[in-house]
Amino acid sequence: MVNVYAPCGSRDKEALWASLSAQLLLLRGKRVCVRGDFNAVRKTEERRSVRREQVSNDHAAFNSFIEDNGLQDLPLFGRIFT
């Protein structure tokens, strides 16, 4: 199990995702759970309470991280998740 608390900066997040990708590559074939606060969204429509000047396009890089590592984004219902 990997618990993530990602930084807010786009470059820092991408560095974290690259590091996690390298670690996940070493664990290929094993069951792994990656969870936590990635400080990113999969779609821009999911982003809430952000000032216009702070809007980030990191969703594309985040989606690539998920897809490249064969991860699944589990749907979470019943509460507001950020």
C-alpha positions, -999 to +999 in steps of 0.1 A: +000+000+000+013+034-010-002+065+007+003+098-013+001+134-002+011+153-033+025+188-033+004+216-049+029+228-076+026+212-111+063+205-115+065+190-080+035+168-087+049+156-120+082+148-102+063+128-076+044+109-103+076+101-121+091+088-089+060+067-081+060+053-116+096+041-112+087+024-079+055+009-094+076-005-122+097-024-097+064-039-082+050-050-116+029-081-112+022-075-075-010-062-060-005-025-051-029+000-037-020+037-043-042+061-024-042+095-009-044+131-018-029+137-053-039+174-054-051+167-089-083+159-108-090+137-138-112+163-154-112+201-151-149+200-143-140+183-110-119+212-098-136+234-072-129+267-054-099+276-075-091+311-086-088+316-124-051+325-122-045+292-103-062+269-128-038+241-137-038+218-167-022+190-148-051+167-154-036+154-186-003+144-168-023+129-140-044+108-164-012+096-181+002+086-147-029+066-139-031+049-174+007+043-178+008+025-144-024+004-150-041+020-120-078+023-115-096+054-103-122+039-080-155+058-079-162+072-045-198+080-035-217+092-005-193+120+006-176+149-009-140+139-018-114+165-027 
